[in-house]
Amino acid sequence: MTTVFHVSDLHFGWPAVPEQIEAIEQIIQMKKYDVVAMSGDLTQRARAGEFQRAAAFIRDARKVSEVITVQGNHDVAWWKAPLGFGDKPKIYENYRKFIDRDLEPMLHVPGATFVGINTAHGVTRRTLTWNLRDISIIGDIHKHQLDKAKDLFEKSPPTDARVIVMHHNPVRGELSQRHGLKNTQKILGAFAEMGVDLVCCGHDHQESVHYIEHTRKGTVISTAGTVSNRSRGGRPSSVNVIDVGLETIDVTTHVWSKEHRTFVKGPHKRFKRSDYVATV
């Protein structure tokens, strides 16, 4: 069994809620999960001070768990190179300085291989829409990124669970009614072809767990809610706790309780890995 604490959209900066952050830090230290997966938007404005607080969070988590993190659209200083004009590496400058030089890390623990994919490329021609609100919001994955992920999974042990960690949600949000990721059907099809068991993502600011069934196998999509004051529809902040076994994947959403001043167990779903039939 591989235990995963999946948290997303912490938004260190003005949206962060210190009481909730402290509760999460205590939970991680107490439970000692195998992996803490952070699926982007560590910061609100990609500022150095915000990244420094995120780095302290990651440092403490690494005392008891392995950590894999990817950047979200809020972690990218896209205005430094809009549409590719300017110094493109500068849009990731603070993330690389304070969090990780590698924008697409890979992590192996007994029983599971985690591959990070960068979906936050700033403002690009591929992600422009007629909706001005979409500027810097839409995520994208290029073919060479899929090829890299496939190669890494093929080199991992055959019994390993294959886990993608990325920021943008490939499944339409219930409240937002929007996909965060461009070309979602194509991307999900590529994940199925490479045998991905689990995707950890965020971005939508609403927690959800989906099962995408394919002809070869199925993929569990864990979309973690935000831990900030920006939760969609006034919902409480939330995180997902995932147990990945040889035969099953269990996802339990933990939601913020004002009464208990911590995150408490909420909805739970179980999916079979053996024949890829979802059960609730």
WOZI-V737475 format. One record per helix or strand. SS is the DSSP state (a for helix, b for strand). FROM is the first residue (numbers start at 1). TO is the last residue. If there is no record, write none. Layout:
ss = [SS SS]
from = [FROM FROM]
to = [TO TO]
//
This chain:
ss = [b b a b b a b a a a a b b a a b a b b a b b b b a b b b b]
from = [2 12 18 35 43 48 66 73 78 82 88 106 112 125 132 139 143 161 181 184 198 208 218 226 232 238 248 262 278]
to = [8 12 31 39 43 61 70 75 80 84 98 109 116 127 134 139 154 165 181 193 201 213 223 226 234 244 257 272 279]
//
